[in-house]
């Protein structure tokens, strides 16, 4: 899982570069145009990096369970697989059975978004048998689970507004405002949340 978290860190570093690009353009280009969409893209990519981290941790953790390197969980044990996949795994030699299993998990999870707090907790249940997941995560972040879940929901809502509605306020027909402080706060929060989850499940 360390490799997956390292990738998350690199993704977040690239996301933070967008704020630097925004600031450079604001400081050097005198033009009657807005560069705010760069900050909006920072929000979208921050959520995407967080989503990918959860996917990667869940997939890798499930493979570790499959290989006997990690303790099973009730959700993992209750997950159904097709007889076709069972046969492929049983008869596998090249590629190895764990590769076939991982490919099947990847395909199954790629249609799921791990952004909403309930979905994140649901995904983590495959690899982490902890009933109070968000309480543990929030405690690691030095806050409360209600605050963390509320903020994550608001971030995801803003991401969806940007990605699906062009961030337009329907009452005014203009875009919602966004500042560099807003986008950086979102990136920092998602990094802290992702880091806390990694430390708890690794």
C-alpha positions, 0 to 999 in steps of 0.5 A, spaced: 500 500 500 506 504 500 506 504 493 499 506 492 500 512 497 506 514 494 502 515 487 497 519 491 502 524 494 505 525 487 498 526 484 496 531 490 503 535 488 501 536 481 494 538 483 497 543 488 501 546 482 495 548 479 494 553 484 501 556 483 500 556 475 493 560 477 497 565 482 503 566 476 497 568 471 494 573 476 500 576 478 503 577 471 498 577 466 494 584 466 487 582 462 480 582 463 479 575 463 478 570 469 483 564 471 478 561 476 477 555 472 484 553 474 482 553 481 476 549 479 480 544 476 484 543 482 478 542 486 476 536 481 483 533 480 483 533 488 477 529 489 479 525 483 486 523 487 482 522 493 477 517 489 483 513 486 487 512 493 481 509 496 480 505 490 487 503 490 487 501 497 481 497 497 484 493 491 490 492 494 488 490 500 483 485 497 489 482 493 493 481 500 487 478 503 486 473 497 494 471 498 493 470 505 497 476 507 491 480 510 486 478 515 479 477 512 473 481 513 466 480 513 464 484 507 470 481 503 467 474 505 460 475 503 462 478 496 460 474 490 464 471 484 462 468 478 463 461 477 467 463 471 471 467 475 472 461 480 474 457 474 479 461 471 482 462 478 482 455 480 486 453 473 490 459 473 498 459 472 500 464 467 498 469 469 498 468 476 491 467 480 492 473 484 493 477 477 486 474 475 483 476 481 486 483 481 483 484 474 476 482 476 476 487 482 479 492 478 473 491 473 468 491 479 470 497 482 471 501 477 464 503 476 464 505 484 465 512 486 469 513 493 467 520 494 461 520 499 463 518 506 458 512 506 461 510 500 468 510 502 466 507 509 463 501 504 469 500 500 474 500 506 469 495 509 472 490 504 479 491 508 478 494 514 473 491 520 472 497 524 465 499 525 466 506 527 471 508 521 469 515 520 470 516 528 477 513 527 479 517 521 477 524 524 480 522 531 487 521 527 485 528 523 484 531 530 477 533 529 470 530 529 467 525 524 461 529 523 465 535 521 469 531 517 463 527 513 460 534 512 466 537 509 467 531 505 460 532 502 460 539 501 467 538 497 464 532 493 457 537 492 462 542 489 466 538 485 459 535 482 457 542 480 463 544 477 464 537 473 456 536 471 453 543 471 459 548 469 459 551 476 453 555 474 448 558 480 441 557 477 438 563 480 443 568 477 446 564 471 453 566 473 458 561 476 459 560 483 465 564 486 472 561 488 478 563 491 485 560 491 484 559 499 478 555 497 481 550 492 488 550 497 483 548 503 480 543 499 486 540 496 489 540 503 483 537 507 483 531 502 490 530 503 490 529 510 483 525 510 487 520 505 493 520 509 489 518 515 486 513 512 492 510 509 495 510 516 489 506 519 489 501 514 496 499 512 
